[in-house]
Amino acid sequence: MREISDERTDGLFALASQQDSKSRQKIRSQRTDDSNRGKINLLPITLICDGIKDAKIMGDVLKVALSSGCQQVYVMEGCVNIWNSSVLKRAAAAHFKIPILPNQQWENMEKLVSHEFPQSVFLSHGGENGSTINDFTNDPEVTRIGKNSGVIETIKRESSVEFNSDEDILVKGHIPPINLDEVVWPKKTNILIVGDITFGAFSFAVKLQNRGANCRVIKLPLSVNGDMLTPTIEVSVLLFDA
């Protein structure tokens, strides 16, 4: 026990398999059955965790996702390992009761959600006026896009063909804000992105917005402007509001 544990142990250990596509489907089926029997209430919400590097916060977020009835959780590359011992302890068995897909990349997310296109995409926080590419000027990809934008404008001026590149869409993209008390959660598929919102999350949301999804940055009613809440608090408020 001492050899396989951290500094302290509760006197128990277990061997368990990590989730794969087969076990995730089994979890989905069980939760659907429980929902049909009225045992649990499932929300039509997929949670995406972005830039969460603190293990305890990640564990708490997964626990809230399970408790509130989220459909599933995507954990983006760059987040803390969901099998970190601190995540496991704080998540309180969420790893085995809700579908979790770790180590995802933003460039693949649009394809992953395409089988059930989301009606709405919500970002848990952003600027006072929503979110634009200018909020991510330190991101190397944004720097590269900035250098290319002049070339794109030249091509558009000199071409008689309508020209809309992904980069052009991102440069012009704007995700408007919405107050928490104005949010209407559709009864079909929704996506909620929480954590340290990165350019990848913005890019994903703008591309879905361009395809017809309703995308908004949710503004929580804070008494002090500029205050930031932890992802745990944000996800708790937003999911239980839904």
C-alpha positions in Angstrom: 0.0 0.0 0.0 2.8 2.4 0.9 4.6 1.7 -2.4 1.7 2.5 -4.7 0.2 5.5 -2.7 1.0 9.1 -2.4 2.1 10.6 0.9 -1.2 9.7 2.5 -3.6 6.9 1.8 -7.2 6.2 3.0 -6.3 2.6 3.2 -8.0 1.6 0.0 -6.9 1.1 -3.6 -8.6 -0.1 -6.8 -7.6 -1.2 -10.2 -9.8 0.3 -13.0 -9.6 0.7 -16.8 -9.5 4.2 -18.3 -12.4 5.1 -20.5 -12.4 4.0 -24.1 -15.1 4.2 -26.8 -16.8 1.0 -25.6 -16.9 2.0 -21.9 -18.1 5.5 -22.8 -21.0 4.0 -24.7 -21.9 1.8 -21.8 -21.9 4.9 -19.5 -24.1 6.8 -22.0 -26.6 3.9 -22.2 -26.8 3.6 -18.4 -27.3 7.3 -17.9 -30.0 7.4 -20.6 -31.8 4.5 -18.9 -31.5 6.3 -15.5 -32.9 9.4 -17.1 -35.9 7.6 -18.7 -36.7 6.1 -15.3 -36.5 9.5 -13.6 -33.5 8.7 -11.5 -31.4 11.5 -12.9 -31.9 14.7 -14.9 -29.7 15.0 -18.0 -28.9 18.4 -19.5 -28.5 18.7 -23.3 -25.0 20.3 -22.6 -21.6 19.2 -23.6 -18.9 20.7 -21.4 -15.5 21.6 -22.8 -12.6 22.2 -20.4 -9.9 24.5 -21.8 -6.6 25.5 -20.2 -7.4 24.0 -16.7 -4.0 23.2 -15.3 -4.9 22.9 -11.6 -5.7 19.3 -10.6 -8.1 20.1 -7.8 -10.0 22.5 -10.0 -10.3 19.9 -12.7 -11.6 17.3 -10.3 -14.2 19.8 -9.0 -15.3 20.7 -12.5 -15.8 17.0 -13.4 -17.7 16.4 -10.2 -20.0 19.4 -11.0 -20.5 18.1 -14.6 -21.6 14.8 -13.2 -23.8 16.2 -10.5 -25.6 18.7 -12.8 -26.3 16.1 -15.5 -24.0 17.1 -18.3 -24.1 14.8 -21.3 -20.3 14.5 -21.7 -17.0 16.3 -21.1 -14.3 17.1 -23.5 -10.9 17.9 -21.9 -8.6 19.8 -24.3 -4.9 19.2 -24.8 -2.9 21.4 -22.3 -5.2 20.7 -19.4 -4.0 18.7 -16.4 -4.1 14.9 -16.8 -7.5 13.8 -15.7 -5.9 10.7 -14.2 -3.8 12.8 -11.8 -4.4 11.5 -8.3 -5.7 14.9 -7.1 -8.1 15.0 -10.0 -9.3 11.5 -9.1 -9.9 12.3 -5.5 -11.8 15.6 -6.1 -13.9 14.2 -8.9 -15.4 11.6 -6.6 -15.9 8.8 -9.1 -17.0 11.1 -12.0 -14.4 9.3 -14.1 -16.6 6.2 -14.1 -20.1 7.8 -14.3 -19.9 10.4 -17.1 -18.3 10.2 -20.6 -15.0 12.0 -20.5 -12.8 12.5 -23.7 -9.4 13.8 -22.7 -6.5 15.2 -24.7 -8.6 16.7 -27.5 -7.3 19.2 -30.0 -9.3 22.2 -31.2 -8.7 21.5 -34.9 -10.6 18.3 -34.5 -13.5 19.5 -32.3 -15.7 20.8 -35.1 -15.7 17.4 -36.7 -16.4 15.7 -33.3 -19.5 17.7 -32.7 -20.8 17.6 -36.3 -22.9 14.5 -35.7 -25.2 16.6 -33.5 -24.7 20.2 -34.5 -25.0 22.5 -31.4 -27.7 25.1 -31.3 -25.7 27.3 -28.9 -22.1 27.7 -27.8 -21.4 29.6 -24.6 -18.1 30.8 -23.3 -17.9 31.1 -19.5 -16.2 34.5 -19.6 -14.7 37.1 -21.9 -14.3 40.9 -22.4 -16.9 43.5 -21.6 -18.0 43.6 -25.2 -17.7 39.9 -25.9 -14.7 38.3 -27.6 -12.7 39.0 -30.7 -9.4 37.9 -32.1 -7.8 41.0 -30.4 -8.2 39.2 -27.0 -5.6 36.7 -28.0 -2.7 38.8 -29.4 -0.1 36.8 -27.5 -1.1 33.6 -29.2 1.4 32.6 -32.0 -1.4 31.6 -34.3 -3.0 35.0 -34.0 0.4 36.6 -34.8 0.7 34.5 -38.0 -2.9 35.4 -39.0 -2.1 39.0 -38.5 0.8 38.8 -40.9 -1.4 37.0 -43.5 -4.4 39.4 -43.2 -2.8 42.0 -45.5 -2.2 39.4 -48.2 -5.8 38.2 -47.9 -7.1 41.7 -48.3 -5.0 42.2 -51.4 -6.2 39.0 -53.0 -9.8 40.0 -52.3 -9.4 43.4 -53.9 -7.8 41.9 -57.0 -10.1 39.0 -57.4 -13.6 39.0 -58.9 -14.3 35.7 -57.0 -15.9 35.8 -53.6 -13.2 35.0 -51.1 -13.9 33.8 -47.5 -11.0 32.0 -45.8 -11.1 30.6 -42.3 -8.5 33.3 -41.3 -10.7 36.0 -42.8 -13.7 34.7 -40.7 -11.6 34.7 -37.6 -10.3 38.2 -38.1 -13.8 39.5 -38.5 -15.3 37.2 -35.8 -17.1 38.6 -32.8 -18.8 36.6 -30.1 -21.2 39.0 -28.4 -21.9 39.1 -24.7 -25.0 38.1 -22.9 -26.0 38.6 -19.3 -26.6 35.4 -17.2 -30.3 36.3 -16.6 -30.8 36.6 -20.4 -29.4 33.2 -21.3 -31.9 30.7 -22.7 -30.6 27.2 -22.8 -32.1 25.4 -25.9 -33.6 22.0 -25.3 -31.3 20.5 -27.9 -27.5 20.3 -28.0 -25.5 23.1 -26.3 -21.8 23.5 -25.7 -20.3 25.3 -22.7 -16.6 26.1 -22.7 -15.0 26.8 -19.3 -11.5 27.5 -18.0 -8.8 29.7 -19.4 -10.5 30.5 -22.7 -7.8 30.2 -25.4 -7.7 31.2 -29.0 -8.5 27.7 -29.9 -11.8 28.0 -28.1 -12.6 31.3 -29.8 -11.7 29.9 -33.2 -13.9 26.9 -32.6 -16.9 29.0 -31.5 -16.5 31.5 -34.4 -16.5 28.7 -37.0 -19.6 27.2 -35.5 -21.2 30.7 -35.4 -20.4 31.0 -39.1 -22.3 27.8 -39.7 -25.4 29.0 -37.8 -24.8 28.3 -34.1 -25.8 30.9 -31.6 -22.5 31.8 -29.8 -22.3 34.1 -26.8 -20.0 35.1 -24.0 -21.8 34.8 -20.7 -21.4 37.7 -18.3 -21.9 36.8 -14.7 -23.2 39.6 -12.4 -20.0 40.5 -10.5 -20.0 43.4 -8.1 -16.4 44.4 -9.1 -15.6 44.7 -12.8 -12.6 42.7 -13.9 -12.9 40.1 -11.2 -12.2 36.6 -12.3 -13.9 33.5 -10.9 -12.4 30.1 -10.8 -13.7 27.6 -13.4 -15.2 25.6 -10.5 -17.4 28.5 -9.5 -18.3 29.4 -13.1 -19.3 25.9 -14.1 -21.3 25.5 -10.9 -23.3 28.7 -11.5 -23.8 28.1 -15.2 -24.8 24.4 -15.1 -27.1 24.6 -12.2 -28.7 27.7 -13.8 -29.3 25.6 -17.0 
